[in-house]
Amino acid sequence: MQHFSLQLEAKSPLAIRADHAPGGVGNTPYISGTTLLGSLAALHRLAHPGDTSTFEKLFLSGQVYYPDLYPASFTNDTFNRARDLPIYPLPKTAQSCKRSQGFLPLADEEVDEEGHGVRDSLFDWAVFTVGSKAERAIDASTLLAPFHKAGRRNCPTCHKPMDHFSGYYRRMSHGQLAKAEAETRLQTRTGINRATGTVQESILYSRQVFEEHTRFWGMLHVEDEHAQSLQQFISEIGTSGLVRIGTGRSRGMGKASLSLRKMTVGEQDRFDHFKQRVEELDTKLRDRVKAAFGPLEVKPLYFAVTLHSPVIAYDDLLRYRGVIDTPMLEELPFADTLTLEYQNASTQQVRGWNELWGMPRTREVAIETGSVFLFSAQVASHEAKKAFMEALFKLEEAGIGRRKAEGFGRICVSDPFHLEETLK
């Protein structure tokens, strides 16, 4: 499988409806993989009406995994120029000052409103969970001690409460972080009388749109045999001015340009990096538990599963799942030893429109992007740990759940952001 950096730039306002209710005017904060796939499929059918073989490979085979495109526009030019660096969603365990939210500004950065920093709270909850399950009794004040440290409950700068912080960010090679800022505005329109084709009296509506020149970024996965066809198609239409995405396309909205660049990191390098971050989170969590409670019996391995896109999954009775639990990871070796230690998750409704059929998609329920699940596993020996790591890596590469070709089901095991315990 090959990995590509897919970048989109808005050439006109983009309207990506968050709700298909008649009164809905809000934009989604990103461009979904379903929207991207539908727009490209419609354009391919228009440009190559007789090429059904290539169409089937790119859009029906399920072997091209189109990503959600996250905002990639920053107030700092350094982050704007780093176009090949990934954009990640913030996990639900991220928190910032309730009064002055945002990452700390860079040394030479001028901002209108200075953020007081962002940190992750997974380790606080993990230590509490491990301590509360310990065989020996631990008093409540000791269990709650991590939450009373400076910067946990209240901002150390202004002493206001800390609150959940959401959005999308980019990490530079030197470790600095910045949140993507997608500029939007309200665009007001008049209603048209369908019978006369003229302005309808008393109908005035507004729609939220992304500003022109807003950039988006996503990681596209494609099987080797389809990579060349995809590159040729994106190269053909990327800057042709024909790409339209979202709603309001007949009103001058939705024009965009696309560019595709192959990522050169090999599978072995990705696995080495994967193994390093899993071991780093496990080691630091153990150190935190030891510092909080002293010697304490803990599980052989801890790892976190953080959703980088919504996940649609069913249980055995075809009910929508609201959490990533151990039955969903049953294909892993030693799955019977897995324990869900902590979770921070919520669900959302998934709507959509099928461009090819001209019909609305079935409404589904998905686990939201940014949801976090902490697991422990009884993996003691070196050989067992190696096999478990390899299986966990394959799970991250393949994703979980349904509709993975539309951007759903992307996960990150032991997301590096969980190591950010101090405000940054």
C-alpha positions, 0 to 999 in steps of 0.5 A: 500500500502506498501513502500520499499527501493530498492537499486541497485549496479553495478557489471560491467559497466552500459550503460543506453542510453540517446538517441537511435539515432545511434550516441548517446553515452551519459548515462542518469543520472539515471536508469529509472523505465521503464528500471528496470521493463523491466529487471526484467520482462525479468528475471522473464520470464527466471527464471519462464517461466510457472508462468504466474499468478505471472508475471501478478501480478508483471509486468502487473497489474499496482499495483507494482510501480517501481521507477526511481533509482537515483545515491546514491554514495557519496564522504563522507562515512557518506552519503554512510552508510545511505543507507535507507535514500531517494535520491531526485532530486533537484528542478529547483528552486535550484541555486548555484555559477556558478563558484564553484557549489555544497553543502558546505563541511562538517566540516571534509570533504576533497574535491578537489573542494569546493562548495560555497553552494546551495539554493532554489529560490522559495520563491523569485519568490513567493514573487514577484508574490504575490506582483505583484498581490496585489490590492495596487500598489507596486513599482518595486524596492520593488518587485525586492528587494528579488533578490538583497539580498546577495546570490540571484543573486551573490555568496557571496563568490566569487561574481560570478553569481548564476546559476541553479543547478541540480542533486540528493541529500540525506538529513541526519537526522541532516539536512546536504545535499550532492549531489550524485556523480555517476562516469562515463567513456567512454568505447571504442569498435570496430565494428563487421562485421555481415557477418564475425563476425570479427572486421570491419575496420574503425569502432571505437565507445565510450559509456559512462558507470557508473563505477563498484560499483556505487549505486542507490536508489529508493522507490518502492510502491506495493499493499499489496496483491503483496508485498510477491511475490515481496519480494520473487522474489527480494530475489531470484535474487538479489544477484544471479548474473543474474540481467542485466540492460541497454544495452551492456549486451552481451559485459559484461556490465549491471551486478547488484545486488538488495536489498529490504527493507521494510520502517516501517513508517506507513500511519498516520505518513506519513500524519502527516509529510506531513501536517507539511511540507505543513503548514511550507511552507505556513507559511514561505511564508506568513511571507516572503510576510509580511516582504517584503510588510507589511500587504497584502491580500493573499490567505488562503493556498499556496502549491508547487507541485515538480516533483520527476519523469517525468510526462506524461499527456494528455489534453482533446484533447489528446495533451501532457501537458507541465505544471501541471495546475488546470485542472489536479488537478480537483479531489481535493476538492475546485479545482475551487478555485485553482490558479497557481501562479508560475511555473518553468518547461520544457519538455523532450522526453521519449523513450524506448525499450520494452524488452518483445515485442522486439520493441521500445516504442512510443515516448512521451513528459513528464514534466521534473523531478524537475519542480516546480508549486506553487498553492494557494487555497481558503480553509478557515475553519478548516474542509475544510482545513483538507479535502483538506490536506487529498485529497492532501496527497492521490494525492501525494501517488498515483501520477499523469499522465500515466505510473505510474507503470514505475516510472512516475508521482511521485510528492512531495507537498511542498518539504522541499528543498524549505525552504532552502533559505540560502546557505548550 
